Amino acid sequence: NTVYIAAAAGGMWKTTDGGATWSPIFDDGNAIATGSLCFDPRDPNTIYLGTGEQVTTANTYLGAGLFRSADAGQSWETVGLTHVGSISRVYAHPKNPDLIMVSAMNTNAGVYRSMDRGRTWERLYDGNVYDMTVNAANEQEWFIAVRDRGILYTDDGGSTWTPRNQGLVGTLGRIYFQQSPVDPKILFDLAEV
């Protein structure tokens, strides 16, 4: 019965009665625009919220970084990336929840990695990244979606990136995708061409 939603310019909301009533749970946050949310695979009460609208137009609402709640959204703390304009995706890796991965757009766009649950961050890619997906069984394998470049792949935790665009046609715009949790060789995508 509990559902959370995060809206581009509408904050974060929670229902505990299957949607009959909703309560805002991020109104005291420093940014109302949200781009992504993620639950810690070890603890469903721990939520990561990436702020900033997930578009690159003049009318974009920028964010205030990455936030974390350890009590199902009752309170929030900043866990970094306050210099990033918009967070498009957040992952806490299922095999290693200390590994937090973030893709970002607009100001200081790129891919960021934390090996210590957000205490420190390393930038692994520079450029607007619309989406990111990870192999749930292998923390070294990620895919990112980059405007005008398509899909990029790493099997070394972000040290190198190679294009994976075979079969995609036309000029690639916005791409959203998900790696199959059942078969990591399958990647589902929705692309603007």
N, C-alpha and C positions, 0 to 999 in steps of 0.2 A: 503493500500500500504506500510505501515511501518512495517518492520520486523527486529528483532535483532537476531544475532547468536553469540554464544560463542564457541570457539574451544579448544580442549585439549592442543594444543601447538601453537595456531594461534591467540590468542587474541579475541577481540570482534569487531563485524562488524554490520553496520546498512545500510538499504536501505529505501528510502522513495518513490521509484518509482516501487515497486513490484518486485524488484530483477534485474532490468536492469543495475543498477550501485550500488556498495557497497563502503562504506567508513569505515576505521578502526576508532574506537572511544575509544580505550584504549591503544594506542601505548605509551603514556607517563606514563602508570601505572608501578608499580614496579615489575610486573610479567606478562608474556605473556600467561602462561598456565592458563586455566580457567576450572572450574568444574561445575558451576551452575549459573543461573541468575534468578531473581525474580522481579516482579513488585509489588509495593505497591498497594493494592486493593483500596485505597482512591485516589491515584494519579498516573496515568500511566507514568508520567514524572519522577517518582522516581523509580530508578532501583538499585537492590542489585546485586553485582557480587562477587561470591566466586571464589577465585583463587586456582590454584594447579590442577594437572592432577588427574583424578579419577581412578587411578590404584595403585597397590601395588607391582610393580616390581622394579628391579634395575635401569631401564631406565625412572623412573618417574620424571617429572618436578614438583617441589614443588612450592607453591604459596607464597603470601605475605599477606594473610588475607582476610578480607571481605571489600569490597568497596561499596560506595553508590554515586549515581548521583541524584541530585534533578532537573536537567535540561535536561533530555532525553539523557544523555551521553556526553554532552559538557564538563563537568568537573566532577572530582571524588574526594572523600575524603575517608580516611580509617576509618572504624567504628569498628575496633578491630579484634581479633583472629589472630594477626600477628605471633603468635607462632605455629599456626596450619599448618601442611604440605599441605593438600589438602582438599578443601571444596567440598563435593559431592552433597549437596542439601541445598538450602536456601528457607525458607518460611516466608512471612509476613502474619500472620493469617487473613483471610477475615473478621472475626467478631471483631478482636482486632489487628489492624495493628501495635500497639506498641509492640506486641509479635512477636519477630523474632526468628526462630528456624533454627539451622544449624546442619547438619551432616558432619562428617569429617573423613579423612583417613590419614594414614602415621603418621608423627610426631604429637603428642598430639591429636590423633584420638578420636572420640566420638561424643556425642550429646551435643550441647550448646544451652542455652536459654537466651534471653534478654527480659526483661519486659519493657524496656525504649528505644526501637528503636536502640539499639546497643551501648548505653553509658556504660552499665555494662553487664557482661556475667557470667553465671553459668554453670558449666559442670555437666551434668546429667547422662552420660554414658561414660565409658572408653573402647575403642576398635574400630577397623576399621568398619565404617558404610558406606555401599555402597549406600544406598538410604533411604529416609524417605518420608512418606506421612502423611497427617493430615486430620482429619475430619473437613470439612469447617464449620459445625454447632456447633462443640464442641471443644474448644481450649484445653481441657484436654486430648483428645484422639489422639494418634499418633501411627504409626507403623514404625519400623526401620528394615533394612536388614543388618544382620551381617554375615560375612564370617564364615563358619563352624558351625554357631549357627542357621541360618535361620532367620525367622521373629519373632521379639519381639514386644510386644504390651504394651502400657500404657494407663490407663484411669484416671490417677491422675497427668497429666502434667509432667511425667518423674521421679517421685519419685520411682516408682517400675516398673519393666519390666517382662513380662511373655511370654514364647514361644507360638507361634501360627503357628505350623508347620503341623497340621493334614492335611493329603492328599498329602503332599510333600514327595517324595521318593528319596533315594540316598543321596550321600554326597552333601551338599548344598554349592555352590560356590557363584558367583556373582548373586545378585537378584536385579531387578528393579521392582517397582510397583507403583500403583496409587489407592487411595481410590475413589470409585465412588462419584461424586458430587451429583448425583441423589438419590442414596441409599447407605448410609455409611456402610451398612452390606456387601457390595460387594467390594472385593479387587482384582484388576487385577494385575497379576504378570508375569514376564518373568524371569526364573531362569536357571542358569547353574548348571547341576547336573552331 
